[in-house]
Amino acid sequence: MKISDIGEKYVMHTYNRFPLTLVRGEGMYVYDEDGKEYLDFVSGIAVNSLGHNHKRLTAAISEQASRLIHISNLYYSEPQCTLAQKLVENGSLDKVFFCNSGAESVEAALKLARKYGSRTGRQEIITMVHSFHGRTFGAVTATGQNHYHEGFGDMLPHIKYAEFNNIDSVKAVVNENTVAILMEPVQGEGGIIPAKKEFLQQVRALCDEKDILLMFDEVQCGVGRLGTLFAYQHYGVVPDVVSMAKGIAGGIPCGVMMAKKEVAESFAPGDHASTFGGNPLATAAGNVVVDELLGGVLDNVREQGAYLEKCLDELLKKYDFIKERRGIGLMQGIELDRPVADYVAKAIENGLLLVNAGKNVIRFVPSLIVEKKHIDKAMEILDKIMEY
Ligand SMILES: Cc1ncc(COP(=O)(O)O)c(C=O)c1O
């Protein structure tokens, strides 16, 4: 029986998969069961920050696995404590909570906001239309796209939606019960839509004025993707709380929620927890990712991001069915005037892995170690499939 047939038979059908079984990866490339090579511009949807089979990362994982894979958060571990230290010392937030995924890191932020608000009796959280925050009940309620809610009954109460990049819309829903505003600095699943700097500054000012927490979901746009360790550093607007996951441990499940000291203090022991959160294996990997980012990979993101942007702009000029290019650094998208599913499928046939973001947007989120030659090759394939 083929692997894909076994999967179809035994794995719950929550994904529509491409007919592709991948068996190994090396740098920017992955290989299927027949040995066919694919240039990977998906990187596990912004997860494999250092590409595939990164020597320092795999060595750290295997070394840590042989030393200590897991302990409980009843005890301290060196990889967890040093990763927290690096994240704090290289950003503007003071305390770290570790979990295992993006939805969990958002869930932790929502709970922290509720706990913070309990002191003043406030519990309403505002999120943005077209946002995506994950699939747990809290995170999916925060997600401002109705189709993710349909069929699941009542969503969590006390969450309201405002229009992204529209300060008047935010002001219109803020009231005396509002405790936090949550948003992605660059909306990912919603179609690669960057926040305007002015909007983030206006929301920051509003939050300061009304003692409302500004919370950024950097699950997709953080961890170096915009050319800075944290997405908020690209914008120069510091939130009170930030959620991260995906690329933070290069593919080992790991989520992070960080907060300013005075906000973090709302959580007391027992208020929130995670069995696996920040375990030695995941955080050993996270240490390598952060070291590599700070040791030169961020410079690469800025350089290659600018190059990718330029190449996509050339494509935009060439094909009138490409409506717009959007994005920052190595988080880019092109919006077509039609669904992109066929283009993504054709790219795969031609040896290039791409992923959509919504119906009409092709997303480009390669590993942060991508080089000019990989971008050139991706553009060559893209140009070919656009001609069809
Ligand atoms: C911005 C954002 N937040 C949260 C999530 C959920 O992350 P996870 O799938 O790890 O739960 C995602 C996933 O795509 C995301 O893009």
The ligand as a Tripos MOL2 file, in Angstrom:
@<TRIPOS>MOLECULE
LIG
   16    16     1     0     0
SMALL
NO_CHARGES

@<TRIPOS>ATOM
      1 C1         -0.7430   34.2860   12.9760 C.3       1 LIG1
      2 C2         -1.0140   32.8860   13.4140 C.ar      1 LIG1
      3 N1         -1.4210   32.6600   14.6720 N.ar      1 LIG1
      4 C3         -1.6640   31.4130   15.1310 C.ar      1 LIG1
      5 C4         -1.5310   30.3280   14.3040 C.ar      1 LIG1
      6 C5         -1.8170   28.9420   14.8310 C.3       1 LIG1
      7 O1         -0.6310   28.2420   14.9640 O.3       1 LIG1
      8 P1         -0.6440   26.6540   15.1940 P.3       1 LIG1
      9 O2         -1.1120   26.0330   13.9260 O.co2     1 LIG1
     10 O3          0.7790   26.3340   15.5400 O.co2     1 LIG1
     11 O4         -1.5670   26.4000   16.3360 O.co2     1 LIG1
     12 C6         -1.1160   30.5120   12.9740 C.ar      1 LIG1
     13 C7         -0.9990   29.3640   12.0590 C.2       1 LIG1
     14 O5         -0.9580   29.4850   10.8750 O.2       1 LIG1
     15 C8         -0.8520   31.8230   12.5270 C.ar      1 LIG1
     16 O6         -0.4690   32.0550   11.2620 O.3       1 LIG1
@<TRIPOS>BOND
     1     1     2 1
     2     2     3 ar
     3     2    15 ar
     4     3     4 ar
     5     4     5 ar
     6     5     6 1
     7     5    12 ar
     8     6     7 1
     9     7     8 1
    10     8     9 2
    11     8    10 1
    12     8    11 1
    13    12    13 1
    14    12    15 ar
    15    13    14 2
    16    15    16 1
@<TRIPOS>SUBSTRUCTURE
     1 LIG1         1 GROUP 0 **** ****
